[in-house]
Amino acid sequence: MNIFSAGDIFQFAIRIEEYGEIFYHKAALNAENEEVRRIFNRLADEEIRHKSIFQDLYSKVKDYRPAESYPGEYMANLRAFIDGKVVFTKDSQDKELAIIKDTISAIDFAIQRELDSILYYQESKQFVQENHHKFIDEIIKEERKHFAVLSDLKKSLTKG
């Protein structure tokens, strides 16, 4: 049974990208060198671009709304689900950013959030119609690019 539509998943993707942009901008401000600052700012810019891509994808899919036992039930349940699952929430981000003390820990945080995003999207596919999987796969592809950039950055900074 489909619980969410591809449109719902894209709405969450938009929120995740917004939180990601905030994180990367804050990480850039705290970066210890210019190259790292440049990469974090580029990732923040890509989050903005991803948000735009996801907004475009969202506009192309039809929203599904199940019958409700009271007005607003569907969206209330959906928000409760996402607030518990979304990987870049403001509250969790503020708490975790407070303990990030250096560039490597910021990169580790970002790598983990990109992996969490990928997992979230992979799991989300089970909640949407199969013909919408290709759209979810596009999100996963974008998140994997960030993971690769961050992994390469960490390797370059931790070389002997």
Sequence and secondary structure as in RCSB ss.txt:
>XXXX:A:sequence
MNIFSAGDIFQFAIRIEEYGEIFYHKAALNAENEEVRRIFNRLADEEIRHKSIFQDLYSKVKDYRPAESYPGEYM
ANLRAFIDGKVVFTKDSQDKELAIIKDTISAIDFAIQRELDSILYYQESKQFVQENHHKFIDEIIKEERKHFAVL
SDLKKSLTKG
>XXXX:A:secstr
   S HHHHHHHHHHHHHHHHHHHHHHHHH SSHHHHHHHHHHHHHHHHHHHHHHHHHHHS       SSTTHHH
HHHHHHHHHH SS HHHHHHHHHH  SHHHHHHHHHHHHHHHHHHHHHHGGGS GGGHHHHHHHHHHHHHHHHHH
HHHHHHHH  
